[in-house]
C-alpha cells in the first residue's frame, strides 16, 4: 500500500502540504497567507527551511503573480475535471509525496470526501485542520466531530470566532484572521497607485471588491456601474480578475492580493467570504457585504457583525440590490476617512507557532511509541 | 430469525410494525446501541420516550429460543405485565417499555419459504431507498419483472435522485443505508414505506449534495 513518505531523512527541508481545494479565492488565499510566513520563517528545532506545497484546484490560480510566491509551490489539479478524477488525483499526490505535515483547509474529509479514505493511511503524519466556519448540516451529515477528533492532531480556527461548529473540541485553537499581508507591508500611496487614483481632491473612494465565483461577476459589474452613476462625487473602482460584464472598463482594476488595494478605499462593497470580511475588518474599512449562498460557508452569519449585510436570494432583481446598496453607501459617506493603516495582528503567525508545537508533540509521541 | 414488532408511536399516533432480523436492540439513543453483536448486524429501534433507557433492552436468540433481556434500565421491561430482567418470548407476547406497548409477532415465514422447499424465488433487488431481495415466487403482475422500465414504480424517483443505489461514502444514500433500521417496510413487497417526514428528508438531500461538488466553498 502506498503511503505519504516522511521527508525526515532529508535534512535540508521540512515539507508541508496544505490541502486547499475549493472554489473561489478563499481557500487558496488563506493557504497562501500561512504558506508565505511558514516558508520565510525557519523551523525552531533546526536551521531547516520549510517548503510549503499547496494542493489546489482553484480556477484563480493562474491569476496569482508568480514573483510573490517564490517560496511556495503548487500541486495543481485542473478545476474543470470531474469529482472522481479530482479525488483520484488528490490520492495519487498525497500518497506519493514527501511530507512532514499535512494541513487541511476547511474540509476535514476533503471536498469530495476523498480524505476519509486517505487519512487513515497516514497514521504517523501530523495533521492539522484549518477550521473555517462550516454549515452545521454538513457537520452533522458527515459526522465531522468524531472524524476530526480521530484523524487530526489540532484544529485551528482562523479568526472565525467561538460560534463555529466543533469550536468546543479540545484540539481547537483560535487565532486572529489569517491575512495575506501584514499591516507593515501595506501602504496608502501604493494603494492609490494601484487603484489609479490621481486626484488630489478629497474624494471618497468606493471599492467594489469582487470575489466568489466567476459567474457572480455580473452582479458586481452591475453594482459598479450603478455606483458610478449614483455617486459622481466619489471615485469608484472595481477590483476583479477580469472585466466584469457591465462594469465600465476605466474603473476596472486587476491586482492580487486585493488587500494591497484596500488602504485607499473609504467604503468596500464585496461578498461575505472569509478574506473580504477579514481584510476589511482588519483595516477598519466599512464593508457592505452581499451574503451569497454557499453549500458549506455561512456568509450571512459571518457578515452579520458588519454594519451592512445584504442577503442574496435566488430570483431577486438586481435593481433591489442596487437600491439597497446605494442607501447603505449614502449612510457611510459622512464618516471621517482614516489617514493611517491600523496595526492588526496576522493570525497566520500564531498559527505557524501552533502548528510547530503540534508537530513537536507528535514527534515526541511517535518517538516514545517507537521506544516502547 | 425475523420477528415483527408492532407498536403505536405515542407522539404521532402512528402504528409501527417493522419486521426485523435478530438481534434487535431497543433504546432511546441510536448511537448508544451496538451496531454488531458477535459479528451479526444489530437491528436498532429508537423509541422517543424519556422513561426508556439509551440502550434499554436486547432481543436475541439464545439456545434456539427468542429471549428479551433488560439492560438494567431504571424503568424496567414488562413482559405481559410482569417486570422481568429477561424472558423467553413467543408469538403474541406484549412488552411494556416506558410508555410504549410492543406486541411481538414471531414470523414463521422463513421456515416455510419456497426457497427452503426448493421452489423458485425472485432474488431481484427491489425498493427505492434500501434495496431488498424480492422473494416473490410468481412473476405475475410484478412491475419489476414485466420488462417495461416504465412500470418501475420508482422510475421518476431514480431520475430525480442522482446517485440512486449508491451507498458508498460520499453518496447521499450512505446515511440512509446506515440508518436503515429506522425505516418501515411493507410486509408484502419489502419496499420502504415512506412517511411525509421521510419524503421531506429526501427532498433536502436532493438540495444538499455534500461532497459532490469540487468547486464548492
Contacts between the chains, C-beta under 8 A, distances in Angstrom:
chain1	res1	chain2	res2	distance
A	21	B	214	6.5
A	22	B	215	7.5
A	22	B	216	6.5
A	22	B	217	4.6
A	23	B	215	3.9
A	23	B	216	5.9
A	23	B	217	4.7
A	24	B	217	4.4
A	26	B	217	5.8
A	27	B	217	6.6
A	57	B	214	6.0
A	57	B	215	7.6
A	59	B	215	7.6
A	79	B	214	7.9
A	79	B	215	6.6
A	83	B	212	6.4
A	83	B	213	7.6
A	83	B	214	5.4
A	86	B	214	4.7
A	87	B	214	8.0
A	106	B	217	7.9
A	109	B	211	6.9
A	110	B	211	7.6
A	111	B	211	6.9
A	111	B	213	7.8
A	111	B	214	5.4
A	111	B	216	6.6
A	112	B	170	6.6
A	112	B	211	5.4
A	112	B	212	7.4
A	112	B	214	5.7
A	113	B	169	5.7
A	113	B	170	3.8
A	113	B	211	3.9
A	116	B	169	5.8
A	116	B	170	7.9
A	117	B	169	7.5
A	137	B	208	6.3
A	137	B	210	8.0
A	138	B	208	7.8
A	138	B	210	5.2
A	141	B	175	6.4
A	141	B	208	7.6
A	141	B	210	5.7
A	142	B	210	6.3
A	142	B	211	7.2
A	212	B	217	8.0
A	213	B	215	7.8
A	273	B	217	7.5
A	294	B	216	7.0
A	294	B	217	5.7
A	295	B	208	7.0
A	295	B	210	7.0
A	295	B	213	6.5
A	295	B	216	4.4
A	295	B	217	7.7
A	296	B	210	7.7
A	296	B	216	6.1
A	296	B	217	6.6
A	297	B	217	5.7
